[in-house]
Amino acid sequence: MAVRARRGNIGVYFNGLGTVTPLNTVTVKSRVDGELVAVHYREGQVVHKGDLLVEIDPRPYQAALTQAEGQLLRDQAALENARVDLARYQTLVPQKAVPEQQLATQQALVHQDEGTIKVDQGLIDNARTNLEYTKITAPLTGLAGLRLVDQGNIVHASDTNGLVVITQIDPISVLFTVAEDQLPAVLKKLRAGQTLRVDAYDRDMTQKLAQGTLTTVDNQIDPTTGTDRIRATFDNHNNALFPNQFVNARLLVEEHRGVVLLPTAAIQRNSDSTFVYLVKPDSTVTIRQVTVGATEGEASEITSGLNPGDVTVMSGADRLVEGSPVHAQVTDEQGSQAARPNRAPVTGGRGARK
């Protein structure tokens, strides 16, 4: 089969091995001690920020709040009485009916009761906060993991394991590496304010899972590998990416437009050169030296040696030499994903190419 060179666009990609990494992961813990009396989520459920997850027995904390409120009422009554006495003494002192020392003592007592009121208010606020902590809500929207504590257990604020882990999965990020000699081109684009596209492929590099954008570059190169880590962010509405999943990341750095493209299979190489078998009008072939630029999928950019419309042999080239006659079906390649017609054999030849 022969193929016709065409003019088109091709991307320049940097490839890297990546790991799907959540933007946020939270281990939900209790901030008070008590019995876990209710669980309101299902394992593997997507929970939203503010959703009620679990409840801890609130009765001890409700009792503490009631006690603090009662103490406040008692101390407010004492303060009110002290203020009445203070007003009376302020009237009697100018009349020399009571000593000034008694007035000063009463003023101090009023200040002391005012301080007691503030302490009581603090106790109420603390008791009310603890009561609110008995209802534990989701701190972010994400995927709830396996339940770590079952209903009926006593939980403590000091527990290290937590109650459940919530992982943000939409959006989600991929951390991957690029070589240090590729980094300047990436940084140049970012500093110019350009948005760089990143495609995530599966382990076998056969299926495109998601498309996102480059968001940040790490601040140092790993001297042991000569690479730098970069992060891309992806919308993950269909949950195609899962935390800690291995992916192949492809960073589109630039796109060459209006260049000569040829299927990579038509390009031949030996120890000395890169060439193609160009089909001449008389249905014979000649060896044409070419220079290959970017390669994307099954297509390669030809920077010199071919013009759009030139016909080259793509299959059966191992039987050709300079001047071999050929009779082959010509197809116009429209990209690496275009359907190809059935191959027709290349006939003719003067022996194996050496």
Secondary structure as UniProt FT lines:
FT   STRAND          2..4
FT   STRAND          6..21
FT   STRAND          25..28
FT   STRAND          34..39
FT   TURN            43..44
FT   STRAND          46..47
FT   TURN            49..50
FT   STRAND          52..56
FT   HELIX           59..92
FT   TURN            93..96
FT   HELIX           100..133
FT   STRAND          135..137
FT   STRAND          142..144
FT   TURN            151..152
FT   STRAND          154..155
FT   TURN            157..158
FT   STRAND          164..167
FT   STRAND          172..179
FT   TURN            180..182
FT   HELIX           183..191
FT   TURN            192..193
FT   STRAND          197..201
FT   TURN            203..204
FT   STRAND          208..217
FT   TURN            223..226
FT   STRAND          227..234
FT   TURN            237..238
FT   TURN            243..244
FT   STRAND          246..263
FT   HELIX           264..266
FT   STRAND          268..269
FT   STRAND          274..279
FT   TURN            281..282
FT   STRAND          284..289
FT   STRAND          291..296
FT   TURN            297..298
FT   STRAND          299..304
FT   TURN            308..309
FT   STRAND          311..313
FT   HELIX           317..319
FT   TURN            322..323
FT   STRAND          330..332
FT   TURN            336..337
//
